[in-house]
């Protein structure tokens, strides 16, 4: 039987995997340092990955810095916002 666990942060997921509790699907950016240090390894999967909904929440009158504007523009191009 398959069992699932729920964690409140990516670091909690990484600690559970490093403790040998199982495997996880996370963003590569979340584990880049751990992969480089060989604390974690990538396990190739040949299955359809789950679809995730992403939402961008913004305040219309808030001033954004250069980095935030660049991120919003890239999200708009990538996901057709």
DSSP file (Angstrom, degrees, kcal/mol; ACC not computed):
  #  RESIDUE AA STRUCTURE BP1 BP2  ACC     N-H-->O    O-->H-N    N-H-->O    O-->H-N    TCO  KAPPA ALPHA  PHI   PSI    X-CA   Y-CA   Z-CA
    1    1 A X              0   0    0      0, 0.0     2,-0.4     0, 0.0     0, 0.0   0.000 360.0 360.0 360.0 144.4    0.0    0.0    0.0
    2    2 A X        -     0   0    0      2,-0.0     2,-0.4     0, 0.0     0, 0.0  -0.687 360.0-165.7 -85.9 135.2    1.1    3.6   -0.8
    3    3 A X        -     0   0    0     -2,-0.4     2,-0.3     2,-0.0     0, 0.0  -0.955   1.4-159.1-121.2 142.4    1.4    5.9    2.2
    4    4 A X        -     0   0    0     -2,-0.4     2,-0.3     2,-0.0    -2,-0.0  -0.878   2.7-160.5-119.9 153.6    1.7    9.7    2.0
    5    5 A X        -     0   0    0     -2,-0.3     2,-0.4     2,-0.0    -2,-0.0  -0.920  11.8-140.0-125.9 154.4    3.0   12.3    4.4
    6    6 A X        -     0   0    0     -2,-0.3     2,-0.3     2,-0.0    -2,-0.0  -0.967  19.2-174.5-118.1 132.1    2.4   16.0    4.4
    7    7 A X        -     0   0    0     -2,-0.4     3,-0.1     1,-0.0    -2,-0.0  -0.870  25.5-139.4-123.7 157.8    5.1   18.5    5.2
    8    8 A X  S    S+     0   0    0     -2,-0.3     2,-0.3     1,-0.1     3,-0.1   0.436  81.7  22.1 -98.1   0.7    5.0   22.3    5.7
    9    9 A X  S  > S-     0   0    0      1,-0.1     4,-1.6     0, 0.0     3,-0.3  -0.990  74.0-113.6-160.2 155.8    8.2   23.2    3.9
   10   10 A X  H  > S+     0   0    0     -2,-0.3     4,-2.5     1,-0.2     5,-0.2   0.857 116.3  57.4 -60.3 -34.3   10.6   22.0    1.2
   11   11 A X  H  > S+     0   0    0      1,-0.2     4,-2.3     2,-0.2    -1,-0.2   0.861 104.0  52.1 -67.0 -33.1   13.3   21.7    3.8
   12   12 A X  H  > S+     0   0    0     -3,-0.3     4,-2.0     2,-0.2    -1,-0.2   0.885 109.3  50.3 -67.2 -37.7   11.2   19.3    5.9
   13   13 A X  H  X S+     0   0    0     -4,-1.6     4,-2.3     2,-0.2    -2,-0.2   0.939 110.8  49.0 -63.6 -46.8   10.7   17.2    2.8
   14   14 A X  H  X S+     0   0    0     -4,-2.5     4,-2.8     1,-0.2    -2,-0.2   0.909 110.0  51.0 -60.4 -43.4   14.4   17.1    2.2
   15   15 A X  H  X S+     0   0    0     -4,-2.3     4,-1.5     1,-0.2    -1,-0.2   0.894 109.7  50.7 -62.4 -39.4   15.1   16.1    5.8
   16   16 A X  H  <>S+     0   0    0     -4,-2.0     5,-2.4     2,-0.2     6,-0.3   0.919 112.3  46.1 -64.6 -43.1   12.6   13.3    5.6
   17   17 A X  H ><5S+     0   0    0     -4,-2.3     3,-1.7     1,-0.2     5,-0.3   0.927 112.0  50.7 -65.0 -44.4   14.2   11.9    2.4
   18   18 A X  H 3<5S+     0   0    0     -4,-2.8    -1,-0.2     1,-0.3    -2,-0.2   0.771 105.7  57.6 -64.9 -24.7   17.7   12.2    3.8
   19   19 A X  T 3<5S-     0   0    0     -4,-1.5    -1,-0.3    -5,-0.2    -2,-0.2   0.475 121.4-109.8 -82.8  -2.1   16.5   10.3    6.9
   20   20 A X  T < 5S+     0   0    0     -3,-1.7    -3,-0.2     2,-0.2    -2,-0.1   0.695  78.0 132.4  86.3  18.9   15.4    7.5    4.6
   21   21 A X  S   <S-     0   0    0     -5,-2.4     2,-0.3     1,-0.2    -4,-0.2   0.594  74.1 -77.4 -81.2  -9.6   11.7    7.9    5.0
   22   22 A X        -     0   0    0     -5,-0.3     2,-0.3    -6,-0.3    -2,-0.2  -0.992  56.8 -54.8 152.0-158.2   11.0    7.7    1.2
   23   23 A X        -     0   0    0     -2,-0.3     2,-0.3    -3,-0.1    -7,-0.0  -0.757  41.8-163.9-117.6 165.3   11.2    9.6   -2.0
   24   24 A X        -     0   0    0     -2,-0.3     2,-0.6     2,-0.0    -2,-0.0  -0.982  20.8-131.7-148.1 156.9    9.8   13.0   -3.0
   25   25 A X        +     0   0    0     -2,-0.3     2,-0.3     3,-0.0    -2,-0.0  -0.964  45.1 149.0-110.6 115.7    9.0   15.1   -6.0
   26   26 A X        -     0   0    0     -2,-0.6     2,-0.1   -13,-0.0     5,-0.0  -0.886  52.8 -75.7-139.2 168.1   10.3   18.7   -5.5
   27   27 A X    >>  -     0   0    0     -2,-0.3     4,-0.8     1,-0.1     3,-0.8  -0.427  37.0-129.8 -64.5 138.6   11.6   21.5   -7.6
   28   28 A X  H >> S+     0   0    0      1,-0.3     3,-0.8     2,-0.2     4,-0.6   0.863 108.9  60.2 -59.3 -35.5   15.2   21.0   -8.7
   29   29 A X  H >4 S+     0   0    0      1,-0.2     3,-0.5     2,-0.2     4,-0.3   0.838  98.1  59.2 -60.9 -31.8   16.0   24.5   -7.4
   30   30 A X  H <4 S+     0   0    0     -3,-0.8    -1,-0.2     1,-0.2    -2,-0.2   0.805 117.5  29.5 -66.2 -30.2   15.0   23.4   -3.9
   31   31 A X  H <X S+     0   0    0     -4,-0.8     4,-2.6    -3,-0.8     5,-0.2   0.254  82.8 113.6-116.8  11.6   17.6   20.6   -3.8
   32   32 A X  H <X S+     0   0    0     -4,-0.6     4,-2.4    -3,-0.5     5,-0.2   0.899  82.6  44.9 -53.7 -47.8   20.4   22.0   -6.0
   33   33 A X  H  > S+     0   0    0     -4,-0.3     4,-2.1     1,-0.2    -1,-0.2   0.897 113.8  50.0 -65.0 -39.8   22.9   22.3   -3.2
   34   34 A X  H  4>S+     0   0    0      2,-0.2     5,-2.5     1,-0.2     6,-1.4   0.852 110.9  49.4 -68.6 -34.5   22.0   18.9   -1.8
   35   35 A X  H ><5S+     0   0    0     -4,-2.6     3,-1.1     3,-0.2    -2,-0.2   0.923 111.2  49.3 -67.7 -43.8   22.4   17.3   -5.3
   36   36 A X  H 3<5S+     0   0    0     -4,-2.4    -2,-0.2     1,-0.3    -1,-0.2   0.870 113.8  45.7 -62.6 -36.7   25.8   19.0   -5.7
   37   37 A X  T 3<5S-     0   0    0     -4,-2.1    -1,-0.3    -5,-0.2    -2,-0.2   0.442 112.2-123.1 -85.3  -0.4   26.9   17.8   -2.3
   38   38 A X  T < 5S+     0   0    0     -3,-1.1    -3,-0.2    -4,-0.2    -4,-0.1   0.758  77.3 124.7  62.2  27.9   25.5   14.3   -3.1
   39   39 A X  S   <S+     0   0    0     -5,-2.5     2,-0.3    -6,-0.2    -4,-0.2   0.737  80.6  25.7 -80.7 -24.7   23.3   14.3    0.0
   40   40 A X  S    S-     0   0    0     -6,-1.4     2,-0.3    -9,-0.1    -2,-0.2  -0.925  73.7-154.0-132.2 157.8   20.4   13.6   -2.4
   41   41 A X        -     0   0    0     -2,-0.3     2,-0.4    -3,-0.1    -6,-0.1  -0.944  22.5-112.6-130.9 154.9   20.2   11.9   -5.9
   42   42 A X        -     0   0    0     -2,-0.3     2,-0.6    -7,-0.1    -2,-0.0  -0.717  23.5-158.0 -84.4 132.8   17.8   12.3   -8.8
   43   43 A X        -     0   0    0     -2,-0.4     2,-0.1     2,-0.0    -2,-0.0  -0.952  19.7-131.3-110.8 111.9   15.7    9.2   -9.5
   44   44 A X        -     0   0    0     -2,-0.6     2,-0.4     2,-0.0    -2,-0.0  -0.368  23.4-161.5 -63.7 138.0   14.4    9.2  -13.1
   45   45 A X        -     0   0    0      2,-0.1     2,-0.2    -2,-0.1     4,-0.1  -0.947  17.2-159.0-121.6 144.5   10.7    8.6  -13.4
   46   46 A X        +     0   0    0     -2,-0.4     2,-0.3     2,-0.1    -2,-0.0  -0.478  60.7  94.5-117.8  58.7    8.9    7.5  -16.5
   47   47 A X  S    S-     0   0    0     -2,-0.2     2,-0.3     0, 0.0    -2,-0.1  -0.930  84.3 -84.5-140.9 165.4    5.4    8.5  -15.6
   48   48 A X        -     0   0    0     -2,-0.3     2,-0.1     1,-0.1     3,-0.1  -0.573  46.9-131.6 -73.3 129.8    3.2   11.5  -16.2
   49   49 A X        -     0   0    0     -2,-0.3    -1,-0.1     1,-0.1    -3,-0.0  -0.478  28.5 -94.8 -81.1 153.1    3.9   14.2  -13.6
   50   50 A X        -     0   0    0     -2,-0.1     2,-0.4     1,-0.1    -1,-0.1  -0.306  36.4-118.1 -65.9 150.6    1.0   15.8  -11.7
   51   51 A X        -     0   0    0     -3,-0.1     2,-0.4     2,-0.0    -1,-0.1  -0.747  29.2-159.9 -88.8 134.9   -0.4   19.1  -13.0
   52   52 A X        -     0   0    0     -2,-0.4     2,-0.4     2,-0.0     0, 0.0  -0.946  11.0-137.6-118.8 138.0    0.0   22.0  -10.6
   53   53 A X        -     0   0    0     -2,-0.4     2,-0.4     2,-0.0    -2,-0.0  -0.783  20.0-162.0 -89.9 135.0   -2.0   25.2  -10.6
   54   54 A X        -     0   0    0     -2,-0.4     2,-0.4     2,-0.0    -2,-0.0  -0.944   3.5-165.6-117.7 140.9    0.0   28.4  -10.1
   55   55 A X        -     0   0    0     -2,-0.4     2,-0.6     2,-0.0    -2,-0.0  -0.976  10.3-152.4-125.9 139.2   -1.4   31.7   -9.0
   56   56 A X        -     0   0    0     -2,-0.4     2,-0.5     2,-0.0    -2,-0.0  -0.959  14.1-168.6-109.1 122.4    0.2   35.2   -9.1
   57   57 A X        +     0   0    0     -2,-0.6     2,-0.3     2,-0.0    -2,-0.0  -0.948  16.1 163.3-113.8 128.2   -1.3   37.5   -6.5
   58   58 A X        -     0   0    0     -2,-0.5     2,-0.6     3,-0.0     3,-0.1  -0.967  39.1-122.8-144.0 155.1   -0.3   41.2   -6.8
   59   59 A X    >   -     0   0    0     -2,-0.3     3,-1.7     1,-0.1    -2,-0.0  -0.908  21.8-143.8 -99.9 122.0   -1.4   44.6   -5.5
   60   60 A X  T 3  S+     0   0    0     -2,-0.6    -1,-0.1     1,-0.3     0, 0.0   0.810  97.8  43.3 -57.1 -33.7   -2.2   46.8   -8.4
   61   61 A X  T 3  S+     0   0    0      2,-0.1     2,-0.3    -3,-0.1    -1,-0.3   0.362  87.6 112.1 -98.0   5.7   -0.8   50.0   -6.7
   62   62 A X    <   -     0   0    0     -3,-1.7     2,-0.4     1,-0.0    -3,-0.0  -0.625  67.1-127.5 -82.3 135.8    2.3   48.4   -5.3
   63   63 A X        -     0   0    0     -2,-0.3     2,-0.4     1,-0.0    -2,-0.1  -0.674  26.1-155.4 -80.1 132.1    5.7   49.6   -6.7
   64   64 A X        -     0   0    0     -2,-0.4     2,-0.0     1,-0.1    -1,-0.0  -0.853   8.8-127.5-110.3 146.2    7.8   46.7   -7.8
   65   65 A X     >  -     0   0    0     -2,-0.4     4,-2.5     1,-0.1     5,-0.2  -0.184  38.1 -91.3 -77.8 178.7   11.6   46.6   -8.1
   66   66 A X  H  > S+     0   0    0      1,-0.2     4,-2.3     2,-0.2     5,-0.2   0.909 125.0  49.5 -60.3 -45.7   13.5   45.5  -11.2
   67   67 A X  H  > S+     0   0    0      2,-0.2     4,-2.2     1,-0.2    -1,-0.2   0.906 111.9  47.9 -64.0 -42.3   13.8   41.9  -10.1
   68   68 A X  H  > S+     0   0    0      2,-0.2     4,-2.6     1,-0.2    -1,-0.2   0.921 111.8  49.7 -65.2 -44.2   10.1   41.6   -9.3
   69   69 A X  H  X S+     0   0    0     -4,-2.5     4,-2.4     1,-0.2    -2,-0.2   0.904 110.5  50.6 -60.8 -41.3    9.1   43.2  -12.6
   70   70 A X  H  X S+     0   0    0     -4,-2.3     4,-2.4     2,-0.2    -1,-0.2   0.903 111.0  48.8 -63.5 -41.3   11.4   40.8  -14.5
   71   71 A X  H  X S+     0   0    0     -4,-2.2     4,-2.7     2,-0.2    -2,-0.2   0.927 111.2  49.1 -64.8 -44.6    9.8   37.9  -12.7
   72   72 A X  H  X S+     0   0    0     -4,-2.6     4,-2.2     1,-0.2    -2,-0.2   0.888 112.0  49.2 -62.9 -39.0    6.3   39.0  -13.5
   73   73 A X  H  X S+     0   0    0     -4,-2.4     4,-2.2     2,-0.2    -1,-0.2   0.918 112.0  47.9 -65.8 -42.5    7.2   39.6  -17.2
   74   74 A X  H  X S+     0   0    0     -4,-2.4     4,-2.9     2,-0.2     5,-0.2   0.913 111.5  49.8 -65.6 -42.0    8.8   36.1  -17.4
   75   75 A X  H  X S+     0   0    0     -4,-2.7     4,-3.0     1,-0.2     6,-0.3   0.918 110.1  52.2 -60.1 -42.5    5.8   34.5  -15.7
   76   76 A X  H  X>S+     0   0    0     -4,-2.2     4,-0.9    -5,-0.2     5,-0.6   0.898 113.8  42.4 -61.5 -41.5    3.5   36.4  -18.2
   77   77 A X  H  <5S+     0   0    0     -4,-2.2    -2,-0.2     2,-0.2    -1,-0.2   0.918 119.8  42.8 -69.3 -44.0    5.5   35.1  -21.2
   78   78 A X  H  <5S+     0   0    0     -4,-2.9    -2,-0.2     1,-0.2    -3,-0.2   0.892 129.1  24.4 -72.5 -41.2    5.8   31.5  -19.9
   79   79 A X  H  <5S-     0   0    0     -4,-3.0    -1,-0.2    -5,-0.2    -2,-0.2   0.285 100.9-119.1-113.1   9.4    2.3   31.0  -18.6
   80   80 A X  T  <5       0   0    0     -4,-0.9    -4,-0.2    -5,-0.2    -3,-0.2   0.938 360.0 360.0  53.6  55.7    0.3   33.5  -20.7
   81   81 A X      <       0   0    0     -5,-0.6    -1,-0.1    -6,-0.3    -5,-0.1   0.473 360.0 360.0 -73.9 360.0   -0.9   35.5  -17.7
